[in-house]
Structure formats: structure tokens, C-alpha cells
Amino acid sequence: MGFVDKAKAAAEGARVKAEEIVGEVKESFGEAYGNEALEVDGELEADAAREREAELDAEDGPREGA
């Protein structure tokens, strides 16, 4: 294998490794963003449920178990 072939093989190996690293970083950010989005989503749903309960309580009086 000549110098040029070795350089091409090394460059290809580096490209593949870089793609793997970029993929892992994207996955990590995606997981972090996804988890944060789910957390915010859950908080928003909980807030909305509390608001609905407060509205019902205001209309009908406190419900049992509350």
C-alpha cells in the first residue's frame, strides 16, 4: 500500500469516526432536549389540571378527596 492509499484509508477512518462522534453527540442532545421537553410538557399538563380543578371547585365547591 502506497503513501497515498494509506492517507486515503486514514482519512476515511477519521471521517467514519467523526460521523460516529457527531451521531453520539446529536443523540445525547436529542435525549436531553427530549427529556426536558417531556418535563415541561408534564408540568404544563399538571398546571392545566390544577387550573381545571380550581375552576370546578369555584363553580361547585370543593370536591371529595381534595
ZIURUR-V11300 format. One record per backbone hydrogen bond with DSSP energy under -1.0 kcal/mol. CO is the residue of the C=O (numbers start at 1). NH is the residue of the N-H. If there is no record, write none. Layout:
<<CO	NH> <CO	NH>>
This chain:
<<2	6> <3	7> <4	8> <5	9> <6	10> <7	11> <8	12> <9	13> <10	14> <11	15> <12	16> <13	17> <14	18> <15	19> <16	20> <17	21> <18	22> <19	23> <20	24> <21	25> <22	26> <23	27> <24	28> <25	29> <26	30> <27	31> <28	32> <29	33> <30	34> <31	35> <32	36> <33	37> <34	38> <35	39> <36	40> <37	41> <38	42> <39	43> <40	44> <41	45> <42	46> <43	47> <44	48> <45	49> <46	50> <47	51> <48	52> <49	53> <50	54> <51	55> <52	56> <53	57> <54	58> <55	59> <56	60> <57	61> <63	66>>
